[in-house]
Amino acid sequence: MRSLNRLMIATLAVAGSTAALAQSSVQVYGRVNTSVERQKVGDVSTTGLFNNASRIGFRGTEDLGGGLKAGFVLESGFNSDDGSGTGSAGGLTFRRQSEVNLAGNFGMLRLGTFTSESYYAVADYGVLDQPNHDTGSLSDALYTYVMRDSNKIAYRTPVFLGGLTIEGAASFHEKAAGTNDKHGYDLAANWESGPLALGAGFSKVGGDKQLGLRAHYTINAFQLGAYYQRSDEELRGKRNAARVTGMYTVGASEFVAGFGWAGKWDDVSNSGARQLILGYNYNLSKRSKLYAGYTKVDNKANASYATGISGADFSTFAAGIRHNF
């Protein structure tokens, strides 16, 4: 009997030590971001309540020991203005992000569906995502997104050379409709040191490609960010675009001003555009804020940024609430 008890105690001790090595956690997170707006597309004005990329997600990690961790992210968008999902049938899907990963001293291996790192390295970094986190009608309308987000495998390096990280990704077409049976490739680099941060991103899907460069600098209460993008598409030819944004912080208040410019596509006459963004944020806490903003997109005769209608300009006055959880 004593031998049996000793055996049971030893078994429980081994099980306990194994559980300690393989600790896991799951977190529910998300964002609810809703605004009241007075929008104008061409000559048509609309007043209403608008969703700004609200989402809910689940993420977790398991500590496998020896510095190795397994993790996942599942994220779905939803319409905060009417409560519906953003899936094709109005329900929740995980098409925003559906990822499993393995991380360690070697870096991180990622598999699934996720936004291209070149976008985060260039257009959605720091002050460049203000005043509404590059979502909704107050977002940057001129950046050209090339990469396909699904069926992806990516590798991210650990931080080295005093603040540099690099991520490369490939998206497999898998004979999917609408992708022209072309693989996609994405490469991004981020470097940060003190007040200065730099980024670069390159994407290619078939004959369409883009290259972007970004700089961000913080001077006490003032932040300044800018990017340049060179796009090259099979149907429209080449195009240059740039954006600069500044933000000044006073207590809980943030004042934002930005200007973007897109040149014409080589093979499309009168296809340039300009965008002005003005905004104000009042941070109620680290997770909640009030914001207000104005943006105006001036499209040339054959440009359709923010509207989908050639030659139609876009503008909006917006005020909203954003809460992270």
C-alpha positions as CSV (number, residue, x, y, z in Angstrom):
1,M,0.0,0.0,0.0
2,R,2.9,2.4,0.9
3,S,4.5,1.6,-2.5
4,L,1.2,2.4,-4.3
5,N,0.9,5.8,-2.4
6,R,4.5,6.6,-3.2
7,L,3.9,5.8,-6.9
8,M,0.7,8.1,-6.9
9,I,2.6,10.9,-5.2
10,A,5.5,10.7,-7.7
11,T,3.0,10.6,-10.7
12,L,1.2,13.7,-9.4
13,A,4.6,15.5,-8.9
14,V,5.6,14.7,-12.5
15,A,2.2,15.9,-13.8
16,G,2.5,19.1,-11.8
17,S,5.9,19.9,-13.1
18,T,4.8,19.2,-16.7
19,A,1.8,21.6,-16.2
20,A,4.1,24.3,-14.8
21,L,6.4,24.0,-17.9
22,A,3.4,24.2,-20.4
23,Q,1.4,27.1,-19.0
24,S,-1.3,28.6,-21.3
25,S,-3.5,31.6,-21.4
26,V,-6.4,32.8,-23.6
27,Q,-7.5,36.4,-23.8
28,V,-10.7,38.0,-25.2
29,Y,-10.0,41.4,-26.8
30,G,-11.5,43.9,-29.2
31,R,-12.5,47.4,-30.1
32,V,-15.8,49.1,-30.5
33,N,-15.5,52.3,-32.6
34,T,-18.6,54.2,-33.7
35,S,-19.0,57.7,-35.1
36,V,-21.7,60.1,-36.1
37,E,-20.9,61.7,-39.4
38,R,-22.1,64.1,-42.1
39,Q,-20.6,62.7,-45.3
40,K,-20.7,64.1,-48.8
41,V,-19.9,62.0,-51.9
42,G,-20.0,64.2,-55.0
43,D,-23.2,66.2,-54.6
44,V,-24.9,63.7,-52.3
45,S,-24.9,64.3,-48.5
46,T,-25.7,61.7,-45.8
47,T,-26.0,62.0,-42.0
48,G,-25.7,58.7,-40.1
49,L,-24.0,56.4,-37.6
50,F,-20.9,54.6,-38.9
51,N,-18.8,51.7,-37.8
52,N,-15.1,52.1,-37.8
53,A,-13.6,48.6,-38.1
54,S,-15.0,47.4,-34.8
55,R,-13.8,43.9,-33.9
56,I,-13.7,41.1,-31.4
57,G,-10.9,38.5,-31.1
58,F,-9.3,35.7,-29.1
59,R,-5.6,35.2,-28.6
60,G,-3.6,32.8,-26.6
61,T,-0.2,31.4,-25.9
62,E,1.2,28.3,-24.4
63,D,4.7,28.3,-22.8
64,L,6.3,25.1,-24.0
65,G,9.5,25.7,-22.0
66,G,13.0,26.5,-23.2
67,G,11.9,29.9,-24.5
68,L,9.5,28.2,-27.0
69,K,5.8,29.4,-27.2
70,A,2.9,28.4,-29.3
71,G,0.1,30.9,-30.0
72,F,-3.0,31.7,-32.0
73,V,-5.1,34.8,-32.9
74,L,-8.7,34.6,-34.1
75,E,-10.3,38.0,-35.0
76,S,-13.7,38.9,-36.5
77,G,-15.1,42.3,-37.5
78,F,-18.6,43.4,-36.7
79,N,-20.8,46.5,-37.5
80,S,-21.1,48.5,-34.3
81,D,-23.8,50.7,-35.8
82,D,-26.4,48.0,-36.3
83,G,-24.8,45.0,-34.5
84,S,-24.5,42.8,-37.6
85,G,-21.5,40.7,-38.6
86,T,-19.2,41.5,-41.5
87,G,-19.4,38.0,-43.1
88,S,-21.0,37.4,-46.5
89,A,-24.2,36.2,-44.7
90,G,-24.0,38.9,-42.0
91,G,-22.4,36.7,-39.4
92,L,-19.0,36.7,-37.6
93,T,-16.1,35.1,-39.4
94,F,-12.4,35.1,-38.7
95,R,-11.3,36.6,-42.0
96,R,-9.7,39.6,-40.3
97,Q,-7.2,37.3,-38.7
98,S,-6.9,33.5,-38.3
99,E,-3.4,32.7,-37.3
100,V,-1.3,30.0,-35.5
101,N,2.3,30.7,-34.6
102,L,5.4,29.4,-33.0
103,A,7.9,31.8,-31.4
104,G,11.2,31.4,-29.7
105,N,14.8,32.7,-29.7
106,F,14.8,32.1,-33.5
107,G,12.0,34.6,-34.1
108,M,8.4,33.7,-35.0
109,L,6.8,31.5,-37.6
110,R,3.2,32.5,-38.6
111,L,0.6,30.5,-40.6
112,G,-2.9,31.6,-41.6
113,T,-4.7,34.9,-42.5
114,F,-3.3,38.2,-41.3
115,T,-2.7,41.8,-42.6
116,S,0.5,42.4,-44.4
117,E,3.4,43.6,-42.3
118,S,4.4,46.0,-45.0
119,Y,1.2,48.0,-44.4
120,Y,2.0,48.3,-40.7
121,A,5.6,49.2,-41.4
122,V,4.6,52.1,-43.7
123,A,1.0,53.4,-43.6
124,D,-0.2,52.4,-40.1
125,Y,2.5,53.3,-37.7
126,G,2.4,55.8,-34.8
127,V,1.0,59.2,-35.7
128,L,0.3,58.1,-39.3
129,D,-2.8,56.1,-38.0
130,Q,-4.4,59.1,-36.4
131,P,-6.9,60.5,-35.6
132,N,-8.9,57.3,-35.8
133,H,-6.4,54.5,-36.0
134,D,-6.5,54.4,-39.8
135,T,-10.1,53.2,-39.8
136,G,-13.4,54.5,-41.2
137,S,-13.8,57.6,-43.2
138,L,-11.0,59.5,-41.4
139,S,-8.4,57.0,-42.6
140,D,-5.8,57.4,-45.3
141,A,-7.5,56.9,-48.6
142,L,-4.5,57.1,-50.9
143,Y,-2.2,54.1,-49.8
144,T,-2.4,51.3,-52.3
145,Y,-2.7,47.8,-50.6
146,V,-1.4,45.0,-52.8
147,M,-0.8,41.9,-50.7
148,R,-3.4,39.1,-50.4
149,D,-3.9,38.2,-46.7
150,S,-5.1,34.6,-46.9
151,N,-3.2,31.3,-47.2
152,K,0.0,32.9,-45.8
153,I,3.2,31.7,-44.2
154,A,5.5,34.3,-42.6
155,Y,8.7,34.5,-40.6
156,R,9.6,37.4,-38.3
157,T,13.2,37.8,-37.0
158,P,14.0,38.6,-33.4
159,V,15.1,42.1,-32.7
160,F,18.7,42.6,-33.7
161,L,21.2,45.3,-34.8
162,G,20.0,47.7,-32.1
163,G,16.3,47.7,-32.9
164,L,15.7,46.1,-36.3
165,T,13.1,43.4,-37.1
166,I,12.3,41.9,-40.5
167,E,9.3,39.9,-41.6
168,G,8.9,38.0,-44.9
169,A,5.6,36.4,-46.0
170,A,4.2,34.4,-48.9
171,S,0.6,33.9,-49.9
172,F,-0.3,30.9,-51.9
173,H,-3.1,31.3,-54.5
174,E,-4.4,27.7,-54.2
175,K,-6.4,28.3,-57.4
176,A,-8.7,30.8,-55.6
177,A,-11.2,32.7,-57.7
178,G,-10.2,36.3,-58.4
179,T,-6.5,36.0,-57.6
180,N,-5.3,35.3,-61.2
181,D,-3.5,32.2,-59.8
182,K,-0.5,34.2,-58.7
183,H,1.4,33.8,-55.4
184,G,1.9,36.9,-53.3
185,Y,5.0,38.0,-51.5
186,D,5.5,40.6,-48.8
187,L,8.7,41.9,-47.1
188,A,8.8,44.5,-44.3
189,A,11.5,46.0,-42.0
190,N,11.1,48.1,-38.9
191,W,13.9,49.9,-37.0
192,E,13.5,52.0,-33.8
193,S,16.1,53.8,-31.7
194,G,15.1,56.5,-29.2
195,P,12.9,59.2,-30.8
196,L,13.5,57.9,-34.4
197,A,11.7,55.0,-36.1
198,L,12.0,53.9,-39.7
199,G,10.1,51.4,-41.8
200,A,10.0,49.9,-45.3
201,G,7.6,47.5,-47.0
202,F,7.4,45.7,-50.4
203,S,4.5,43.7,-51.7
204,K,4.0,41.8,-55.0
205,V,1.1,39.7,-56.3
206,G,1.4,38.8,-59.9
207,G,2.4,41.9,-61.9
208,D,1.1,44.3,-59.2
209,K,3.7,45.6,-56.7
210,Q,4.3,48.4,-54.3
211,L,7.3,49.8,-52.3
212,G,6.9,52.1,-49.3
213,L,9.3,54.0,-47.0
214,R,8.3,55.5,-43.7
215,A,9.9,57.8,-41.0
216,H,8.6,58.8,-37.6
217,Y,10.1,61.2,-35.1
218,T,9.1,62.3,-31.6
219,I,10.1,65.6,-30.1
220,N,8.7,66.0,-26.6
221,A,5.0,66.5,-27.1
222,F,5.2,66.6,-30.9
223,Q,5.2,63.7,-33.3
224,L,5.9,63.8,-37.0
225,G,5.4,60.9,-39.5
226,A,5.7,60.6,-43.2
227,Y,5.7,57.9,-45.9
228,Y,6.4,57.6,-49.6
229,Q,4.9,54.8,-51.8
230,R,5.7,53.7,-55.3
231,S,3.1,51.5,-56.9
232,D,3.2,49.6,-60.2
233,E,0.2,47.8,-61.6
234,E,-0.4,45.8,-64.8
235,L,-3.6,47.7,-65.7
236,R,-2.8,51.3,-64.5
237,G,1.0,51.6,-64.7
238,K,3.1,53.4,-62.1
239,R,2.1,55.9,-59.5
240,N,3.8,57.9,-56.6
241,A,2.1,58.8,-53.4
242,A,3.1,60.5,-50.1
243,R,1.7,61.5,-46.8
244,V,2.8,63.6,-43.8
245,T,1.1,63.8,-40.4
246,G,1.8,65.7,-37.3
247,M,0.3,65.4,-33.8
248,Y,0.7,67.7,-30.7
249,T,-0.2,66.3,-27.3
250,V,-1.4,68.5,-24.3
251,G,-2.5,66.5,-21.3
252,A,-5.3,64.2,-22.5
253,S,-5.8,66.1,-25.7
254,E,-4.2,65.3,-29.1
255,F,-4.3,67.6,-32.1
256,V,-3.7,66.0,-35.5
257,A,-3.2,67.4,-39.0
258,G,-2.2,65.4,-42.1
259,F,-1.9,65.9,-45.8
260,G,-1.7,63.1,-48.5
261,W,-0.9,63.3,-52.2
262,A,-1.3,60.7,-55.0
263,G,0.1,61.3,-58.4
264,K,-1.6,60.1,-61.6
265,W,-1.2,56.6,-62.8
266,D,0.9,56.5,-65.9
267,D,-1.8,54.8,-68.0
268,V,-4.8,56.8,-66.6
269,S,-5.0,60.5,-67.3
270,N,-6.3,62.9,-64.6
271,S,-6.1,60.2,-61.9
272,G,-4.4,62.1,-59.1
273,A,-5.8,63.1,-55.8
274,R,-5.1,64.9,-52.5
275,Q,-6.4,64.4,-49.0
276,L,-6.6,66.7,-46.0
277,I,-7.2,65.2,-42.5
278,L,-7.8,67.3,-39.3
279,G,-8.6,65.6,-36.0
280,Y,-8.8,65.9,-32.2
281,N,-8.6,63.1,-29.6
282,Y,-9.5,63.3,-26.0
283,N,-8.2,60.3,-24.1
284,L,-10.6,59.4,-21.2
285,S,-8.2,56.5,-20.3
286,K,-5.7,54.2,-21.9
287,R,-8.5,52.3,-23.5
288,S,-11.3,54.9,-24.2
289,K,-11.3,58.1,-26.1
290,L,-13.6,60.7,-27.7
291,Y,-12.6,62.0,-31.1
292,A,-13.7,64.5,-33.8
293,G,-12.3,65.0,-37.3
294,Y,-12.7,66.3,-40.8
295,T,-11.3,64.9,-44.0
296,K,-11.6,66.0,-47.6
297,V,-10.5,63.9,-50.7
298,D,-10.1,65.9,-53.9
299,N,-10.3,63.5,-56.9
300,K,-9.3,64.3,-60.4
301,A,-11.7,63.4,-63.2
302,N,-10.5,59.7,-63.4
303,A,-9.7,59.2,-59.7
304,S,-12.1,57.5,-57.3
305,Y,-10.3,57.4,-53.9
306,A,-12.7,57.0,-51.0
307,T,-15.8,57.0,-53.3
308,G,-15.5,54.4,-56.0
309,I,-16.9,57.0,-58.3
310,S,-14.6,58.6,-60.8
311,G,-14.3,62.4,-60.4
312,A,-16.5,62.5,-57.2
313,D,-14.9,64.2,-54.2
314,F,-15.4,63.0,-50.6
315,S,-15.7,64.8,-47.3
316,T,-17.0,64.1,-43.8
317,F,-17.3,65.7,-40.4
318,A,-17.1,63.0,-37.8
319,A,-17.4,62.7,-34.0
320,G,-17.1,59.3,-32.2
321,I,-16.2,57.1,-29.3
322,R,-13.6,54.3,-29.4
323,H,-13.3,51.8,-26.6
324,N,-10.7,49.0,-26.5
325,F,-11.2,45.9,-24.3
